[in-house]
Amino acid sequence: MSAACGKRWLLAKQRQPHKPAAEPAEAPQRPALQEVSQFMLLEREVELQYRPRMLEALQNKVNAVADSLRGQAPVCSQCHQPMQRHDTETVSWLARFGRLSALVARFRCPVCKDERRPLLDYLGVEPGRVSGSLARLLALLTVVAPYTLAAQLAWLLLSVKISPMGIWKVAQRLGESAARYSEQMSQYHADSRSEGASTQDAPPVVVLSVDGSMLGMQVRKQRRRRQGNEPLRPLPPVEEGKFQEVKTGVLLLPSERVETSPGRHSLVRRFLVCHLGDADTIFARLYAQLRELGWLDTANTMVVIVGDGAEWIWNRAKMFVRRCEILDFWHALEHAWSFARLNYGEGSQQADRWIHQIAEDLRAGKVQEVIARLKRMRPRTPELREQLQGLIAYYSANAERMRYDEYLLLGYGIGSGAVESAHKQVVHARFRQAGMRWSEAGARRLLALRLLLLNDQWALLDRLPMVSVA
Ligand SMILES: [Zn+2]
């Protein structure tokens, strides 16, 4: 659903074929390598020397906590009676500097049979697992790189040996936690009694743009299981086109757009919202995010909604009382391009000129004139006539959303460039690499984590639990 096709097509025309370099006269020299610098060696030496000492220092701190808790019997959370020591075992877990261990006492309530291990509860670690801060670093790596690559990065950056599967598990647990948090946040704000940030400084205008793109999904819901001695049944053929739509929304303040160089705009801030699935949820999330930011004073804030022609966007946009709907300018042009290519020929000057005129007129707010001109055209073939009718219908249905001259004057902007670049950053860069197929849960969890990073809210993850996932 990219509106950039028209622009891309223009660029493609200018691309030159690659010419192989001529062979040099002399035989080539193998490229030289320099010695590793002295300072680099010093850095690494100190790191190697102090790493075990960091581990030792950390182990000492753990021991001190264990000592301080020794001899204190916890109280049963159900019947409030003191619990009794049941047994003691050595427990270990993996942290950034290596493996730690502690002698952990287990207490049991003689009545309710409830069990507790106060040392582990206090430290917030799980036996045999990765520690909380290491888990968050590993999750960070895999938010930017595929699991196998993240495992390599863990070794190169953190000197931690972990399998891709180990990283996958950590990402599932933290991702589930982050996904639940944002889900609960939108449920909370869907209730009129919720408290958002103060709207005292709510902006007069906020721009909200939404877009969707397809994610390749795994076809099989479950792994095949062998039954008795029977051989595994062959896999059903993979269906073509098993896709699900990821919807991305961007919130920004037009007053925070800055022109970095003539014609190039960039943003001071923007907030991203994402959802794999239905349209109602993405709008509930956008609304919750607006409330969290204190950007929505219902009576005064103008909500500018930029979208392509998709009905699901305009249907939900109605939830904002004060709103301005804008059809993305590039989508509007892209529709004209499809007709122009067919009518005047791919790459013809006539097509270029025709589009240029339409672009200029639309920008000037002359959408009705453009429609009238289209209606006067007499295409030669039934196919062309059908294309033209489609274009006229599209412009007529959206004419009220194509008052581009007014939007430009008001400073609202006319294109959904922000959401398209955001979408590429959130989705394409991590989820649409060659051959990637996602499970619904896997994609939802990793999306939630990636949003925390891109919204500069990674620290929030420290305060979310590592939930267990099936
Ligand atoms: Zn009890």
Residues whose N, C-alpha, C, O or C-beta is under 5 A from the ligand:
A	BS01	ZN	C76 Q78 C79 H80 C109 V111 C112
